[in-house]
Amino acid sequence: MKMGRPGGFLRLIRPLKCVMMGFAVIAGASLVSAFNFSINLLLGFTTSFTLTGASMAINDYFHRHIDAINKPNRPIPSGAVSPKEALHFALVLSIIGFIAALGTNVPCLIVAAIAWIASITYITKGKSTGLPGNFLVSTWVVIPFIYGGFVVEKPELPLVIFAAIVFLLNTGREIMKGIVDIRGDTYRNVRTVAVLYGEKDAAFASSIFFVSAVGLSPFPWLWRLVSNWFLPLVILTDIGLVASSVSLMRDSSGDNAGKVKNLVLMWFITGLLAFLAGTVG
């Protein structure tokens, strides 16, 4: 069998997402404890990076037929990586991730196992369920931040609030992704909000989650859990999310939803920076 090209394996795991999930662990730790480089932080980053990469590879394996319609240039449908190679690669990454988690502490191994199970459940069964699947993947996205708290053995309230905001933002973004992928999802009978109720209702539902996240964002400052350095970036984030919601409501087409989806990812990053800035002072 011809071995898949290295570039194909790299694209298979979506390295930017892996890096972001790795840094989510460091961010989670930094939200509850002053940043100090340690072997545990390195192991936490490694666990999140590799398990995210594994889930991306498994996702592409199970959804290769949908990707052949929606994203034919992905590694498996394009032939850069075979389905069997993708599964073997995912197994190797999973083993590395669990070893790194065990090397951190037992609670981290438990949380990593929960994250892996949530990811595989979503990939194999959850996506076709629509909104419940959106909740499941949002739980998976939130876990690395909580994991960061366990890395330093100090999960606290600011981290919980931030995790709730991330959950709302990601759920809104997942609903919006259903608008972008409506053609392939309809073909495969994936019961997203967009497929069941149409693009406009999906845009409305997505906006509700974004605005809910905005509504939750002042509480860390009001409860004096963060410093005043939190305010400039969180205000920017909130304005961006409201503007993105208005744009989506005005134009719920797949093209615009794709653009707003990328903007929301940027607002997610500024929101994370707001929380990190709030730990100063």
C-alpha positions as CSV (number, residue, x, y, z in Angstrom):
1,M,0.0,0.0,0.0
2,K,1.3,3.5,-0.8
3,M,1.9,5.5,2.3
4,G,0.0,8.8,2.7
5,R,2.0,11.9,2.2
6,P,3.3,13.7,5.4
7,G,1.4,16.8,4.4
8,G,-1.8,14.8,4.2
9,F,-1.4,13.6,7.8
10,L,-0.7,17.2,8.9
11,R,-3.9,18.5,7.3
12,L,-5.8,15.5,8.6
13,I,-5.3,16.6,12.3
14,R,-6.0,20.3,11.6
15,P,-2.8,21.5,13.4
16,L,-4.2,25.0,14.1
17,K,-7.0,23.5,16.1
18,C,-4.6,21.1,17.9
19,V,-2.4,24.0,18.9
20,M,-5.4,26.1,20.0
21,M,-6.7,23.2,22.2
22,G,-3.2,22.7,23.6
23,F,-3.0,26.3,24.5
24,A,-6.5,26.1,26.0
25,V,-5.0,23.9,28.7
26,I,-2.3,26.4,29.4
27,A,-4.9,29.2,29.4
28,G,-7.1,27.2,31.8
29,A,-4.2,26.8,34.2
30,S,-3.3,30.5,33.9
31,L,-6.8,31.6,34.8
32,V,-6.5,30.0,38.2
33,S,-2.8,30.2,38.9
34,A,0.1,32.5,38.1
35,F,1.8,31.1,34.9
36,N,4.9,29.1,35.7
37,F,6.4,26.8,33.1
38,S,6.4,23.2,34.3
39,I,6.5,19.7,33.0
40,N,2.9,19.3,33.9
41,L,1.9,22.2,31.6
42,L,4.0,20.6,28.8
43,L,2.3,17.3,29.4
44,G,-1.1,19.0,29.5
45,F,-0.4,20.7,26.1
46,T,0.7,17.4,24.7
47,T,-2.4,15.6,25.9
48,S,-4.8,18.2,24.4
49,F,-2.8,18.5,21.1
50,T,-2.6,14.7,20.5
51,L,-6.2,13.8,21.5
52,T,-7.5,16.7,19.4
53,G,-5.5,15.4,16.5
54,A,-6.8,11.9,17.0
55,S,-10.4,13.1,17.1
56,M,-9.9,15.1,13.9
57,A,-8.5,12.0,12.1
58,I,-11.4,9.8,13.4
59,N,-13.9,12.5,12.4
60,D,-12.5,12.5,8.8
61,Y,-12.6,8.7,8.7
62,F,-16.3,8.5,9.7
63,H,-17.4,11.5,7.7
64,R,-15.4,10.9,4.6
65,H,-18.5,10.4,2.5
66,I,-19.9,13.7,3.6
67,D,-16.6,15.4,3.0
68,A,-16.5,14.0,-0.5
69,I,-19.5,16.3,-1.1
70,N,-18.8,19.3,1.2
71,K,-15.0,19.2,1.3
72,P,-13.5,17.0,-1.4
73,N,-10.0,18.4,-0.9
74,R,-9.8,16.9,2.6
75,P,-7.0,14.3,2.9
76,I,-9.1,11.2,2.8
77,P,-11.5,12.0,-0.1
78,S,-8.6,13.5,-2.1
79,G,-6.6,10.3,-1.6
80,A,-3.7,12.0,0.3
81,V,-4.3,9.6,3.2
82,S,-6.2,6.3,3.1
83,P,-9.0,5.6,5.6
84,K,-7.0,2.8,7.3
85,E,-3.9,5.1,7.7
86,A,-6.1,7.7,9.3
87,L,-7.3,5.2,11.9
88,H,-3.8,4.0,12.7
89,F,-2.6,7.6,13.0
90,A,-5.5,8.3,15.4
91,L,-4.6,5.3,17.5
92,V,-0.9,6.4,17.9
93,L,-2.0,10.0,18.8
94,S,-4.5,8.7,21.4
95,I,-1.9,6.5,23.1
96,I,0.5,9.4,23.3
97,G,-2.2,11.6,24.7
98,F,-3.2,9.1,27.5
99,I,0.4,8.5,28.4
100,A,1.0,12.3,28.8
101,A,-2.2,12.5,30.9
102,L,-1.2,9.7,33.2
103,G,2.2,11.4,33.6
104,T,0.4,14.5,34.9
105,N,-1.9,13.0,37.5
106,V,-4.8,10.6,37.9
107,P,-7.6,13.3,37.7
108,C,-6.1,14.5,34.4
109,L,-6.2,11.0,33.0
110,I,-9.9,10.7,34.0
111,V,-10.7,14.1,32.4
112,A,-8.8,13.1,29.3
113,A,-10.7,9.9,29.0
114,I,-14.0,11.7,29.4
115,A,-13.0,14.2,26.6
116,W,-12.0,11.3,24.3
117,I,-15.2,9.4,24.9
118,A,-17.3,12.6,24.3
119,S,-15.4,13.2,21.1
120,I,-15.8,9.7,19.7
121,T,-19.5,9.7,20.8
122,Y,-20.1,12.9,18.9
123,I,-18.2,11.7,15.8
124,T,-19.9,8.3,15.6
125,K,-23.4,9.1,16.8
126,G,-23.8,12.7,18.0
127,K,-23.4,14.7,14.8
128,S,-26.5,13.2,13.2
129,T,-28.6,14.2,16.2
130,G,-28.3,17.9,15.5
131,L,-28.6,20.2,18.6
132,P,-27.7,17.4,21.1
133,G,-24.6,16.8,19.1
134,N,-23.8,20.5,19.1
135,F,-24.0,20.4,22.9
136,L,-21.7,17.3,23.0
137,V,-19.0,18.9,20.8
138,S,-19.2,22.1,22.9
139,T,-18.6,20.0,26.0
140,W,-15.5,18.6,24.3
141,V,-14.2,22.1,23.5
142,V,-14.7,23.2,27.1
143,I,-12.9,20.3,28.7
144,P,-9.3,21.4,27.8
145,F,-9.8,24.6,29.9
146,I,-11.2,22.6,32.8
147,Y,-8.3,20.2,32.3
148,G,-5.9,23.1,32.7
149,G,-7.3,23.7,36.2
150,F,-6.6,20.0,37.1
151,V,-3.1,20.3,35.7
152,V,-2.3,22.8,38.4
153,E,-4.8,21.0,40.8
154,K,-6.7,24.3,41.3
155,P,-10.0,24.6,39.4
156,E,-11.8,27.8,40.5
157,L,-14.9,29.9,39.8
158,P,-13.4,32.2,37.1
159,L,-12.5,29.1,35.1
160,V,-16.1,27.7,35.5
161,I,-17.6,31.0,34.2
162,F,-15.2,31.1,31.3
163,A,-16.0,27.5,30.4
164,A,-19.8,28.4,30.4
165,I,-19.1,31.3,28.0
166,V,-17.1,29.0,25.8
167,F,-19.8,26.4,25.8
168,L,-22.4,29.0,24.7
169,L,-20.1,30.5,22.0
170,N,-19.2,27.1,20.5
171,T,-22.7,25.8,20.5
172,G,-23.8,28.9,18.5
173,R,-20.9,28.4,16.1
174,E,-21.7,24.7,15.7
175,I,-25.3,25.6,14.8
176,M,-24.0,28.1,12.3
177,K,-21.7,25.5,10.8
178,G,-24.8,23.6,10.0
179,I,-25.9,26.4,7.7
180,V,-22.6,26.2,5.8
181,D,-22.8,22.4,5.5
182,I,-26.5,22.2,4.8
183,R,-26.2,20.6,1.4
184,G,-24.0,17.6,2.4
185,D,-25.9,17.3,5.8
186,T,-29.2,17.0,3.9
187,Y,-27.8,14.3,1.7
188,R,-26.6,12.3,4.7
189,N,-29.7,13.0,6.8
190,V,-27.7,14.8,9.5
191,R,-30.5,16.5,11.6
192,T,-28.9,19.9,12.2
193,V,-31.0,22.9,13.1
194,A,-30.5,24.2,9.6
195,V,-31.6,21.0,7.9
196,L,-34.7,20.6,10.2
197,Y,-35.9,24.2,10.4
198,G,-34.1,26.1,7.7
199,E,-31.3,28.7,7.5
200,K,-33.2,31.6,9.1
201,D,-34.2,29.6,12.2
202,A,-30.7,28.3,12.5
203,A,-29.3,31.8,12.3
204,F,-31.7,32.9,15.0
205,A,-30.8,30.0,17.3
206,S,-27.1,30.6,16.8
207,S,-27.5,34.3,17.6
208,I,-29.3,33.4,20.8
209,F,-26.3,31.5,22.1
210,F,-23.9,34.3,21.1
211,V,-26.0,36.9,22.9
212,S,-26.3,34.6,25.9
213,A,-22.5,34.5,26.1
214,V,-22.4,38.3,26.0
215,G,-24.9,38.5,28.8
216,L,-22.7,36.2,31.0
217,S,-19.5,38.0,30.3
218,P,-19.8,41.0,32.8
219,F,-20.2,38.7,35.8
220,P,-16.5,37.9,36.4
221,W,-15.8,41.6,36.7
222,L,-18.9,42.4,38.7
223,W,-18.1,39.7,41.2
224,R,-14.4,41.0,41.3
225,L,-13.1,37.7,40.1
226,V,-10.9,39.6,37.5
227,S,-9.1,42.9,37.4
228,N,-10.1,46.0,35.3
229,W,-7.7,44.8,32.6
230,F,-10.5,42.4,31.7
231,L,-12.8,45.2,30.5
232,P,-11.3,46.5,27.2
233,L,-11.0,43.2,25.5
234,V,-14.3,41.8,26.8
235,I,-16.1,44.9,25.6
236,L,-14.5,44.5,22.2
237,T,-15.5,40.8,22.2
238,D,-19.1,41.6,23.1
239,I,-19.4,44.2,20.4
240,G,-18.0,41.8,17.9
241,L,-20.4,39.0,18.9
242,V,-23.4,41.3,18.8
243,A,-22.4,42.6,15.3
244,S,-21.8,39.1,14.1
245,S,-25.2,38.0,15.3
246,V,-26.8,41.0,13.5
247,S,-25.0,40.1,10.3
248,L,-26.1,36.5,10.5
249,M,-29.7,37.5,11.1
250,R,-29.7,39.9,8.1
251,D,-28.1,37.3,5.8
252,S,-28.4,33.7,6.8
253,S,-27.0,32.3,3.6
254,G,-24.3,29.7,3.7
255,D,-21.7,32.1,2.3
256,N,-22.3,34.7,5.0
257,A,-22.5,32.1,7.7
258,G,-19.0,30.9,6.7
259,K,-17.6,34.4,7.0
260,V,-19.3,35.0,10.4
261,K,-18.1,31.5,11.6
262,N,-14.5,32.7,11.1
263,L,-15.2,36.0,12.8
264,V,-16.7,34.3,15.9
265,L,-13.5,32.3,16.2
266,M,-11.6,35.6,16.3
267,W,-14.0,36.9,19.0
268,F,-13.4,33.7,21.0
269,I,-9.7,34.4,21.0
270,T,-10.2,38.0,22.1
271,G,-12.5,36.8,24.9
272,L,-9.8,34.3,26.0
273,L,-7.3,37.2,26.1
274,A,-9.7,39.2,28.2
275,F,-9.8,36.6,30.8
276,L,-6.0,36.2,30.8
277,A,-5.6,40.0,31.0
278,G,-8.0,39.9,34.0
279,T,-5.6,37.8,36.0
280,V,-3.2,40.7,36.0
281,G,-3.4,43.1,38.8
